[in-house]
């Protein structure tokens, strides 16, 4: 099994802005996304 971590910096600025707006946050540090992944994708290798 493998994993791909999607980090905040992997996202386009447009995607970052849409996520911030949807969650009502102004800074990704509020969600610790400067340290932890936004999401992970698990797959069978």
C-alpha positions in Angstrom: 0.0 0.0 0.0 1.2 3.5 -0.8 0.4 6.9 0.3 0.6 10.3 -1.4 0.4 13.3 0.9 -1.1 16.5 -0.5 0.5 19.5 1.1 -0.9 23.1 1.1 2.0 24.2 -1.1 1.1 21.5 -3.7 -2.2 23.3 -4.4 -2.7 26.2 -6.8 -3.4 29.6 -5.3 -7.0 29.3 -6.6 -7.5 25.9 -4.8 -6.0 27.3 -1.6 -8.4 30.3 -1.7 -11.4 28.1 -2.4 -10.6 25.9 0.6 -10.0 28.9 2.9 -13.3 30.4 1.9 -15.2 27.2 2.3 -13.8 26.6 5.8 -13.9 30.2 6.8 -10.2 30.5 7.7 -7.8 33.2 6.7 -4.5 31.5 7.3 -3.6 27.8 6.6 -1.6 27.8 9.9 -5.0 27.8 11.6 -5.4 24.2 10.4 -1.6 23.3 10.8 -1.4 22.8 7.0 2.0 24.5 7.1 3.2 21.3 8.9 0.7 18.5 8.1 -0.9 17.4 4.8 -4.3 18.8 3.7 -5.2 15.2 2.8 -3.7 11.9 1.9 -4.4 9.5 -1.0 -3.9 5.8 -0.2 -3.5 3.3 -3.0 -2.6 -0.3 -3.6 0.7 -0.7 -5.3 
